[in-house]
């Protein structure tokens, strides 16, 4: 069984993955990030609480790529979980395992950013509906756009910070009356 982990970049074969290396995905001003930083579910109630003492891996490549995208152009790795602490995770809708640490076997992809269609497809696989996805995009445009841009058309999002692709997007490109605007929330 090949296990995959999407997360921070710049790790190489043999690198050790430890819990709480995902802190780079928490962005200032993002309600979901603030809730997760405190160990709570997202502000929207969509992201389950995740114990901080584990590293996660999955057999689902697109799910792992989603987590790599949350790490702001993160990387996708094939990993080996620590056999002394490996257990199946019940927190995720896709086949997932967790352990107290993992070792990188090889780098599969670098600098991952999901396109909107990829986020939507994964959201639907997650059990969401197309109308829920569109509603989240509208909410993200309203919540993360300056007041004078709130009626803009969302062109793309590149960072999702909730548990499902598209939840509380923190980087949004908008177009209004021929004018482009990119809103980016970063540390």
C-alpha positions as a LaTeX table, in Angstrom:
\begin{tabular}{lrrr}
\hline
Residue & $x$ (\AA) & $y$ (\AA) & $z$ (\AA) \\
\hline
Unk1 & 0.00 & 0.00 & 0.00 \\
Unk2 & 1.41 & 3.40 & $-1.03$ \\
Unk3 & 0.79 & 6.13 & 1.53 \\
Unk4 & 0.79 & 9.78 & 0.51 \\
Unk5 & 1.17 & 12.97 & 2.53 \\
Unk6 & 0.56 & 16.50 & 1.30 \\
Unk7 & 2.16 & 19.25 & 3.32 \\
Unk8 & 4.93 & 21.79 & 3.60 \\
Unk9 & 7.54 & 21.87 & 0.85 \\
Unk10 & 11.30 & 21.44 & 0.81 \\
Unk11 & 11.48 & 18.01 & 2.42 \\
Unk12 & 13.53 & 15.28 & 0.78 \\
Unk13 & 13.91 & 11.51 & 0.85 \\
Unk14 & 14.65 & 10.49 & 4.43 \\
Unk15 & 13.19 & 13.66 & 5.99 \\
Unk16 & 11.19 & 13.06 & 9.13 \\
Unk17 & 7.63 & 14.42 & 9.31 \\
Unk18 & 6.53 & 15.28 & 12.81 \\
Unk19 & 3.21 & 16.54 & 14.19 \\
Unk20 & 2.42 & 20.25 & 13.98 \\
Unk21 & 4.57 & 20.94 & 10.93 \\
Unk22 & 1.40 & 22.28 & 9.28 \\
Unk23 & 1.48 & 25.59 & 11.18 \\
Unk24 & 2.36 & 27.36 & 7.92 \\
Unk25 & $-1.18$ & 26.81 & 6.64 \\
Unk26 & $-2.65$ & 29.02 & 9.37 \\
Unk27 & $-3.21$ & 32.50 & 7.99 \\
Unk28 & $-3.82$ & 35.65 & 10.01 \\
Unk29 & $-7.37$ & 36.98 & 9.70 \\
Unk30 & $-8.85$ & 33.64 & 8.60 \\
Unk31 & $-11.64$ & 32.45 & 10.97 \\
Unk32 & $-11.09$ & 28.76 & 10.18 \\
Unk33 & $-7.34$ & 29.09 & 10.75 \\
Unk34 & $-7.89$ & 30.82 & 14.08 \\
Unk35 & $-10.26$ & 28.04 & 15.22 \\
Unk36 & $-7.84$ & 25.31 & 14.15 \\
Unk37 & $-4.92$ & 27.09 & 15.82 \\
Unk38 & $-6.88$ & 26.82 & 19.09 \\
Unk39 & $-7.68$ & 23.13 & 18.47 \\
Unk40 & $-11.37$ & 23.67 & 17.64 \\
Unk41 & $-13.55$ & 22.85 & 14.67 \\
Unk42 & $-13.71$ & 25.49 & 11.96 \\
Unk43 & $-15.91$ & 28.52 & 12.47 \\
Unk44 & $-18.34$ & 26.95 & 10.00 \\
Unk45 & $-18.36$ & 23.60 & 11.82 \\
Unk46 & $-17.03$ & 21.78 & 8.74 \\
Unk47 & $-13.54$ & 20.82 & 9.89 \\
Unk48 & $-13.29$ & 18.16 & 12.59 \\
Unk49 & $-10.93$ & 18.70 & 15.48 \\
Unk50 & $-7.64$ & 16.98 & 14.72 \\
Unk51 & $-5.34$ & 15.71 & 17.48 \\
Unk52 & $-2.05$ & 17.60 & 17.26 \\
Unk53 & 0.12 & 14.58 & 18.06 \\
Unk54 & $-0.27$ & 12.83 & 14.67 \\
Unk55 & 1.02 & 12.93 & 11.10 \\
Unk56 & $-1.56$ & 11.82 & 8.53 \\
Unk57 & $-1.23$ & 9.87 & 5.28 \\
Unk58 & $-3.75$ & 8.60 & 2.74 \\
Unk59 & $-3.96$ & 6.30 & $-0.26$ \\
Unk60 & $-6.06$ & 8.92 & $-2.11$ \\
Unk61 & $-3.74$ & 11.06 & $-4.24$ \\
Unk62 & $-6.21$ & 13.93 & $-4.79$ \\
Unk63 & $-6.95$ & 14.15 & $-1.08$ \\
Unk64 & $-3.22$ & 14.34 & $-0.31$ \\
Unk65 & $-2.78$ & 16.96 & $-3.06$ \\
Unk66 & $-5.52$ & 19.02 & $-1.40$ \\
Unk67 & $-3.55$ & 19.13 & 1.86 \\
Unk68 & $-0.39$ & 20.04 & $-0.06$ \\
Unk69 & $-2.29$ & 22.97 & $-1.58$ \\
Unk70 & $-3.32$ & 24.11 & 1.90 \\
Unk71 & 0.35 & 24.42 & 2.82 \\
Unk72 & 0.68 & 27.27 & 0.28 \\
Unk73 & 2.29 & 25.54 & $-2.70$ \\
Unk74 & 3.18 & 22.53 & $-0.63$ \\
Unk75 & 4.58 & 19.26 & $-1.87$ \\
Unk76 & 3.20 & 15.74 & $-2.26$ \\
Unk77 & 5.24 & 12.90 & $-0.76$ \\
Unk78 & 5.17 & 9.15 & $-0.61$ \\
Unk79 & 5.74 & 8.35 & 3.06 \\
Unk80 & 6.16 & 5.52 & 5.54 \\
Unk81 & 4.31 & 5.97 & 8.82 \\
Unk82 & 6.01 & 4.94 & 12.04 \\
Unk83 & 4.95 & 1.28 & 12.41 \\
Unk84 & 5.00 & 1.46 & 16.22 \\
Unk85 & 2.19 & 4.04 & 16.34 \\
Unk86 & 0.23 & 3.62 & 13.08 \\
Unk87 & $-3.56$ & 3.50 & 13.30 \\
Unk88 & $-6.48$ & 4.07 & 10.97 \\
Unk89 & $-7.94$ & 7.57 & 11.18 \\
Unk90 & $-11.71$ & 7.87 & 11.63 \\
Unk91 & $-11.66$ & 11.64 & 11.11 \\
Unk92 & $-11.51$ & 11.70 & 7.33 \\
Unk93 & $-13.93$ & 10.66 & 4.57 \\
Unk94 & $-11.09$ & 9.10 & 2.54 \\
Unk95 & $-8.86$ & 6.15 & 3.53 \\
Unk96 & $-6.43$ & 7.73 & 5.99 \\
Unk97 & $-3.93$ & 6.52 & 8.58 \\
Unk98 & $-1.99$ & 8.39 & 11.24 \\
Unk99 & 1.12 & 7.91 & 13.36 \\
Unk100 & 3.36 & 9.97 & 15.62 \\
Unk101 & 5.82 & 10.50 & 12.77 \\
Unk102 & 6.52 & 9.56 & 9.16 \\
Unk103 & 9.54 & 9.41 & 6.89 \\
Unk104 & 9.59 & 10.72 & 3.32 \\
Unk105 & 10.20 & 7.90 & 0.83 \\
Unk106 & 10.19 & 10.17 & $-2.23$ \\
Unk107 & 8.92 & 13.50 & $-3.52$ \\
Unk108 & 6.06 & 13.09 & $-6.03$ \\
Unk109 & 5.02 & 16.69 & $-6.83$ \\
Unk110 & 6.22 & 20.16 & $-5.88$ \\
Unk111 & 4.42 & 23.53 & $-5.46$ \\
Unk112 & 0.85 & 22.26 & $-5.67$ \\
Unk113 & $-2.00$ & 24.69 & $-6.28$ \\
Unk114 & $-5.39$ & 23.17 & $-7.03$ \\
Unk115 & $-7.50$ & 24.60 & $-9.81$ \\
Unk116 & $-11.11$ & 25.44 & $-9.01$ \\
Unk117 & $-12.38$ & 22.39 & $-10.94$ \\
Unk118 & $-10.14$ & 20.10 & $-8.85$ \\
Unk119 & $-11.42$ & 21.66 & $-5.62$ \\
Unk120 & $-15.02$ & 21.30 & $-6.78$ \\
Unk121 & $-14.54$ & 17.64 & $-7.81$ \\
Unk122 & $-12.97$ & 16.77 & $-4.47$ \\
Unk123 & $-15.69$ & 18.69 & $-2.60$ \\
Unk124 & $-18.34$ & 16.62 & $-4.41$ \\
Unk125 & $-16.46$ & 13.39 & $-3.59$ \\
Unk126 & $-16.35$ & 14.60 & 0.03 \\
Unk127 & $-20.15$ & 14.52 & 0.04 \\
Unk128 & $-20.91$ & 18.16 & $-0.64$ \\
Unk129 & $-23.20$ & 19.42 & $-3.36$ \\
Unk130 & $-22.53$ & 21.80 & $-6.23$ \\
Unk131 & $-24.83$ & 24.39 & $-4.65$ \\
Unk132 & $-22.93$ & 24.18 & $-1.32$ \\
Unk133 & $-19.67$ & 24.74 & $-3.18$ \\
Unk134 & $-21.04$ & 27.79 & $-5.01$ \\
Unk135 & $-22.43$ & 29.12 & $-1.73$ \\
Unk136 & $-18.99$ & 28.83 & $-0.10$ \\
Unk137 & $-17.41$ & 30.72 & $-2.99$ \\
Unk138 & $-19.96$ & 33.51 & $-2.60$ \\
Unk139 & $-19.38$ & 33.60 & 1.16 \\
Unk140 & $-15.60$ & 33.71 & 0.64 \\
Unk141 & $-15.94$ & 36.62 & $-1.78$ \\
Unk142 & $-18.10$ & 38.50 & 0.71 \\
Unk143 & $-16.00$ & 37.71 & 3.81 \\
Unk144 & $-12.53$ & 38.20 & 2.33 \\
Unk145 & $-13.08$ & 41.02 & $-0.15$ \\
Unk146 & $-12.79$ & 44.70 & 0.72 \\
Unk147 & $-16.27$ & 46.29 & 1.04 \\
Unk148 & $-16.07$ & 48.08 & $-2.33$ \\
Unk149 & $-15.27$ & 44.73 & $-4.04$ \\
Unk150 & $-17.96$ & 42.59 & $-2.40$ \\
Unk151 & $-20.03$ & 42.27 & $-5.56$ \\
Unk152 & $-17.10$ & 41.00 & $-7.62$ \\
Unk153 & $-17.19$ & 37.80 & $-9.61$ \\
Unk154 & $-14.85$ & 35.17 & $-8.20$ \\
Unk155 & $-12.39$ & 34.06 & $-10.82$ \\
Unk156 & $-10.33$ & 31.60 & $-8.76$ \\
Unk157 & $-9.22$ & 30.61 & $-5.30$ \\
Unk158 & $-5.90$ & 29.02 & $-4.61$ \\
Unk159 & $-5.84$ & 28.33 & $-0.89$ \\
Unk160 & $-8.61$ & 26.60 & 1.03 \\
Unk161 & $-8.27$ & 26.41 & 4.77 \\
Unk162 & $-11.29$ & 24.39 & 5.84 \\
Unk163 & $-11.59$ & 20.65 & 5.88 \\
Unk164 & $-13.22$ & 20.43 & 2.45 \\
Unk165 & $-11.81$ & 21.98 & $-0.72$ \\
Unk166 & $-13.21$ & 25.46 & $-1.12$ \\
Unk167 & $-14.01$ & 26.03 & 2.58 \\
Unk168 & $-13.14$ & 29.56 & 3.67 \\
Unk169 & $-10.78$ & 30.31 & 0.80 \\
Unk170 & $-8.06$ & 32.72 & 1.88 \\
Unk171 & $-6.69$ & 33.71 & $-1.52$ \\
Unk172 & $-9.26$ & 34.97 & $-3.96$ \\
Unk173 & $-8.91$ & 36.47 & $-7.41$ \\
Unk174 & $-11.86$ & 38.61 & $-8.42$ \\
Unk175 & $-12.91$ & 40.55 & $-11.49$ \\
Unk176 & $-15.23$ & 43.56 & $-11.36$ \\
Unk177 & $-16.05$ & 45.79 & $-14.30$ \\
Unk178 & $-12.94$ & 44.65 & $-16.18$ \\
Unk179 & $-10.70$ & 45.34 & $-13.18$ \\
Unk180 & $-8.69$ & 42.48 & $-11.63$ \\
Unk181 & $-8.10$ & 42.25 & $-7.91$ \\
Unk182 & $-6.29$ & 39.58 & $-5.91$ \\
Unk183 & $-6.84$ & 39.37 & $-2.18$ \\
Unk184 & $-4.18$ & 37.35 & $-0.37$ \\
Unk185 & $-4.09$ & 36.62 & 3.35 \\
Unk186 & $-0.61$ & 35.47 & 4.34 \\
Unk187 & 1.57 & 35.60 & 7.42 \\
\hline
\end{tabular}
